[in-house]
Amino acid sequence: MFNFRIIIRIFGIVLVTEGFFMWLSIPVALIFGESDSLHFLLSGAITAGSGMVAYLANRKSDFEIDRRDGYLIVAGSWFLFSLFGTLPFLLTGSIPVFTDAFFETISGFTTTGASVLNNIEELSHGILFWRSLIQWLGGMGIILLTLIILPFLGIGGMQLFAAEVPSPTPDKLHPHVKDTAKRLWMIYLIFTLSETLLLWAGKMGLFDALCHSFTTMATGGYSTKQASIAHWDSSYIHYVIIFFMFLAGTNFTLSYFAMHGRFRKIWANEEFKWYIGFIAGFTLMVTAGLLLTSESGLQISFRDSLFQVVSILTTTGFTTVDYLNWTPALVVIIFIIMFFGGSAGSTGGGPKIMRIVILFKNSTQELKRMIHPNAVIPVRLNRMAVGESIVTNVLAFLAFYAMIAVISIAVMSILGCDLDTALGTVAATLGNIGPGIGDVGPSLNYAEIHTAGKWYLSFLMLVGRLELFTVLVIFSPLFWKK
């Protein structure tokens, strides 16, 4: 039924990989003369050692995996990454409570950016680096990283790719999934390095520039400063981050086309046009609102509006202002943007622009079908008819998303949150955004959320990051039947 030996074997590869990345924090600690290098050494040794045992104990397993194995591997890998990823926080004493450490870690790996920390700037450079690195790894996807390794071990990875990238129309840049993963990671690396250099040129320290590039490209939002990007009162830094948040929220396939001069494919992409349109429309509305209700000038109003719209829509979660201090109408607009998300094939979370576009088109086409009941009126995207199975999948996804949101708001209310906070926690974690509204706004965090609430929100972050079905299907009785 399930090939548990190969599943455990792949878990082993995932943990060895995580252990290696933990050790990358050791030179950071040494450079800054901090005493936690041994903690990172021990954390990596425990993680990599556990992975090696799992791998060697199952090294003679069959190579075949099916789709159900893929779902277990993806969901299990994200959980294991988060579980072992707590070790640096716990061993260094940065986050001594396991619940808080797990919440911070899974928030990082799912690129949510929801934090329980009130003392970010008091953390060691090694911990700040690890905190940013886990978002960078989670941004492109743990499984995409292992897809580069698995083919060398004789293990096919297409089932993992399908589970990890469950967007309505997944794009492959190459017939072989290993080469697709390599191309995606190369784009990711190029963008990360470019942003680091540009931020460094803008008088942001090299360490801060690297950490913020990690979390920008991951659309994660973890910052090395308690005030987030508001710490730097620099138009240059703000606009550089806006540009790379925009890139991170764009389908990486389009970035690949741009690098190869195939710009016609970009301008012909309908989702990209809607993505730009939503950003422009919401930015104009918020800018107009700020000009009417505040004393900020045009330049500051536009910059703050553009930054917050791009940050929330791409689910990055960086902030330059506390938008809860804006007039209620503008807070409502920000809350609405939380239910959009980035483009399919991006590192952004949320429902995704493509699903919103398909929902809108199907709804308008349904009105036409009511007037012309015998006509065949398909939903079209990029001038091509969208299959009924894709439309059905989109509608089912959005229905599940709405149901989970409603149920979760009720759960968080029962656990002691007021209505604004319940709405904010659910929208921000299920959409992998980070800051929400109520008591989890931009200037606050999740430290005061009930312990049970933190575990529930951790589950929502995982469900949101893996786009519902990858996790929910595991809880279906049919999944476990032969």
Stockholm file with secondary structure:
# STOCKHOLM 1.0

chainA/1-482         MFNFRIIIRIFGIVLVTEGFFMWLSIPVALIFGESDSLHFLLSGAITAGSGMVAYLANRKSDFEIDRRDGYLIVAGSWFLFSLFGTLPFLLTGSIPVFTDAFFETISGFTTTGASVLNNIEELSHGILFWRSLIQWLGGMGIILLTLIILPFLGIGGMQLFAAEVPSPTPDKLHPHVKDTAKRLWMIYLIFTLSETLLLWAGKMGLFDALCHSFTTMATGGYSTKQASIAHWDSSYIHYVIIFFMFLAGTNFTLSYFAMHGRFRKIWANEEFKWYIGFIAGFTLMVTAGLLLTSESGLQISFRDSLFQVVSILTTTGFTTVDYLNWTPALVVIIFIIMFFGGSAGSTGGGPKIMRIVILFKNSTQELKRMIHPNAVIPVRLNRMAVGESIVTNVLAFLAFYAMIAVISIAVMSILGCDLDTALGTVAATLGNIGPGIGDVGPSLNYAEIHTAGKWYLSFLMLVGRLELFTVLVIFSPLFWKK
#=GR chainA/1-482 SS CCCHHHHHHHHHHHHHHHHHHHHTHHHHHHHTTCSCHHHHHHHHHHHHHHHHHHHHHTTTSCCCCCHHHHHHHHHHHHHHHHHHHTHHHHHHTSSCSHHHHHHHHHHHHTTCCCCCCSCGGGSCHHHHHHHHHHHHHHHHCHHHHHHHHGGGGTCCCHHHHHHHCCCSSCCCSSSSHHHHHHHHHHHHHHHHHHHHHHHHHTTCCHHHHHHHHHHHHTTCCCCSSTTGGGGCCCHHHHHHHHHHHHHHTSCHHHHHHHHTTCHHHHHTCHHHHHHHHHHHHHHHHHHHHHHHHSSCCHHHHHHHHHHHHHHHHTTCCCCSSCGGGSCHHHHHHHHHHTTTCCCTTSSCCSSCHHHHHHHHHHHHHHHHHHHSTTSCCCCEETTEECCHHHHHHHHHHHHHHHHHHHHHHHHHHHTTCCHHHHHHHHHHHHTTCCCCSGGGSTTCCSTTSCHHHHHHHHHHHHHHHTTTHHHHGGGSGGGGCC
#=GC SS_cons         CCCHHHHHHHHHHHHHHHHHHHHTHHHHHHHTTCSCHHHHHHHHHHHHHHHHHHHHHTTTSCCCCCHHHHHHHHHHHHHHHHHHHTHHHHHHTSSCSHHHHHHHHHHHHTTCCCCCCSCGGGSCHHHHHHHHHHHHHHHHCHHHHHHHHGGGGTCCCHHHHHHHCCCSSCCCSSSSHHHHHHHHHHHHHHHHHHHHHHHHHTTCCHHHHHHHHHHHHTTCCCCSSTTGGGGCCCHHHHHHHHHHHHHHTSCHHHHHHHHTTCHHHHHTCHHHHHHHHHHHHHHHHHHHHHHHHSSCCHHHHHHHHHHHHHHHHTTCCCCSSCGGGSCHHHHHHHHHHTTTCCCTTSSCCSSCHHHHHHHHHHHHHHHHHHHSTTSCCCCEETTEECCHHHHHHHHHHHHHHHHHHHHHHHHHHHTTCCHHHHHHHHHHHHTTCCCCSGGGSTTCCSTTSCHHHHHHHHHHHHHHHTTTHHHHGGGSGGGGCC
//
